[in-house]
Amino acid sequence: MNRIMVRAGLITSALGLLAIGIGGGYWWGQRHADAHAEVSQPAVPAPQERPVLYWYDPMVPDQHFDQPGKSPFMDMQLVPRYADQAATAGVRIDPGVQQNVGIRTAIVEVGQLTDALRVTATLTWDLRRESVVSARVDAIITALHVKAPFESVRRGQPLATILAPAWSSAVAEAQALEEAGSAAAKSLHTAAMQRLQLLGLSDVRLNRDGSVTLLAPSDGVVREVLVREGQAATAGMPFFRVNGTSTVWLEAAIPQASVGGIGPGTKVEATVSAIPGRRFAGEVEALLPQIEPTSRTQWARIVLDNPDGRLVPGMFAELTLQSLGDAQVPLIPADALIATGSDSRVIVLRADGGFEPVRVRVGHSGGGRIEILEGLQGGEHVVTSGQFLIDSEASLSGALQRLAAPTPAASAPPDATENRP
């Protein structure tokens, strides 16, 4: 028994010495290798520290912080934005991805914005062709040749016969001189006729019995008959109101937002349901200097040619106005504009193949195009399809932040100090 125990102790001692030898050899070899590495390999310099512009949350890239820490919006650490990253503007997208998402561009053209504005209007009399027939002296209506309103008349057609005592001597003098044959009498007759004109007898016919026949001053319609036979009329009292029909007015309410491209001379085309298949040409005569407070519209006075008199006041018409911009400006497709509550921008394709957001100031729109007053010069390629994907990438890359002027960084989040890496 004792012999067996002594043999076991010797074996245990031998194994322990063997383990110590192996461990010592490994330690010596590793130390020798480390010393050799320190001697043979040169020291690698520490990477140079990159300057940080600000920290931001990738989910809320518009918000900047001046210190690192935990995002107050999401359960994540703020990400640094380095200066060398900000130096590269724009976004690059793989050509294959561009084809898959259907990114398309259009060239920015320079021109005047034209738009076909469609509004409704009502026909009225052209008041510039209205005449009032009256007497400048007291008179008595002896006969009416036009007794009902809205009768058509020709220039020089008799309207009424009157007796005016104040005109009797002037009329008798003119008649007497008209029958005289001498040269002196003819010159006096001319003077007598001028006197009749001063008395308001220019469009009259002198009758043998001393009465005067009032004549229509122009072709048109007797819109109103204001006297009757046997009536005594005082000086200046209107007898008839005659309106020409060769032109008529259209009164159209133009929305305030569309008034900018409309003015005197703007071409107009009108259609009337009572005369199907026919179009009437005209132009805007004036924009009345008043805005309707309830509808926010401005009245436009439009003159339409009416050679055959088929257009009648009171008719309802539909108008097409060719609205024209004020000047030559860059024009972009309406699909290219990215408009937010406080900003408008487009995505421009650069010559190197990258995409860059550009802030613009827009003007009027119409016909699927928009005026650009600031931001573009013309000739650029703007993205018309897939621009929202590029805009999102630009937001994450910080390109949108470079559109704005530098602003002070926001204060650090509440737990920035505790969670600073």
Secondary structure, DSSP 4 states (H G I P E B T S, - for coil): -HHHHHHHHHHHHHHHHHHHHHHHHHHHHHHHHHHHHHHHSPPPPPPPPPPEEEEEETTEEEEEESS--B-SSSSSB-EEEEHHHHTS-SB---HHHHHHHT-EEEEPEEE--EEEEEEEEEEEE-GGGEEEEE-SS-EEEEEES--STTEEE-TT-EEEEEE-HHHHHHHHHHHHHHH--SHHHHHHHHHHHHHHHHTT-TTEEE-TTS-EEEE-SSSEEEEEE---TT-EE-TT-EEEEEE--SEEEEEEEEEGGGGGG--TT-EEEEEETTSTT-EEEEEEEEEEEEEETTTTEEEEEEEEE-TTS---TT-EEEEEEEEE-SS-EEEEEGGG-EE-SS-EEEEEE-TTS-EEEEE-EEEEEETTEEEEEES--SS-EEEEESHHHHHHHHHHHTTTGGGSPP-PPBPPPTTTTTT--
